Amino acid sequence: MSAVPAGAHRLANNPILTSADVAPSQAALEVVSVFNAAAAQVGKETILLLRVGEYPRHMTGLMPPTARTLDLAAPHEVLQPLPPGTLGEDVIGIAYLDPATKPHRVVVAYVRKDLPGLDLSDPRAVRVTVPPATPGGRAEVRDYLTQISHLRVARSIDGAHFVVDPLPAVIPIDTFEEYGCEDPRATLIDNAWHITYVSVGSVGITTSRLTTTDFKTFERRGLMFLPDHKDVALFPGRVRGRYVALTRPMPSSFNRVLGIWIAFSDDLVGWGGHQPLALPRRGMWDSVRTGAGAVPFRVPEGWLELYHGVNSDGHYAMGALLLDAEDPTRVISRSPEPILTATEEYERSGFYNNTVFSCGLVPLDDRGEQIRMYYGAADCRMAAADFDVKAIVASLAPC
């Protein structure tokens, strides 16, 4: 694998943010990850809109009498008291949005680790296979996440050292987000920041949009795409009179090709003109899946998009696409090798090993020749690296 392009430089204080820098949203939870942040420049501040993952606190000894479990025999999740005498070592916690509360709020439930049908093979998920209610019926599979995420603002004057707001900025509010809000991306359009983020719920993985001008108050704009859909990044402004978005549908049929698509809109609400843009490439560093990373930005040669790819070993890396300035459905060139791979210990070891994953960048000069890319490292901490844009473009291979 070739070296990263000239000008790429990890910040000396990487990782720039860890879970120790973020206060939990409630006492029953602990922050276990802070990663995959949108990035923006607002006045003299660099803003990160962080994905903060929280997990029920690990318990030892006898569970308190207020602890609850899920009645999985019910058609929908029902909270019940945990049986007396249950030990913390024997259960695993699940945090999710309880629709029975008004307003909905995140609650913690515990299930026994010896529960029949419990699958903990994926560290990111808890899967329970519920036996059929009647003989000969079909078993039901229910998926939960080991973490529930919200979005939190961090602010910096130098773009390297950040102070995290004490409270969440965007929290789950409905059944589309019962398992959390994830992976935001921020695009400046007509003096407002349009933020896309992943809404995760039992009905599927959808993409939502909200707007802000100051990253203090946010207005929700609703769902953008049907499930399952994620990695949506809006272009800044219109191209030939239409808004443009990079998307990543997640088909479950046939070959399950997970790659970057492109779509168009007249009003940021209704989307059409969907077509594949940059799909996985067999035998290469992005052979298994591709997805949009940071928001595309203009360079003299066209639109430059820094995207993530996954190889056959499950390793996440960052590369680049160059798209035609007037027709972004046309890929001019693409990274033959990654521009950033997981080589540092904080990138190689964590919640999901060997992962670098970006949702945002900011320019470092007025000409946009130097950029700072913020990225999640190993799905649990934030890091940043500076790049020379001309060096990235020069490293691309014609398509």
Summary of the structure (lengths in Angstrom):
residues: 399
radius of gyration: 21.4
end to end distance: 19.4
largest distance: 68.8
contacts: 1354
relative contact order: 0.15
helix: 5%
strand: 50%
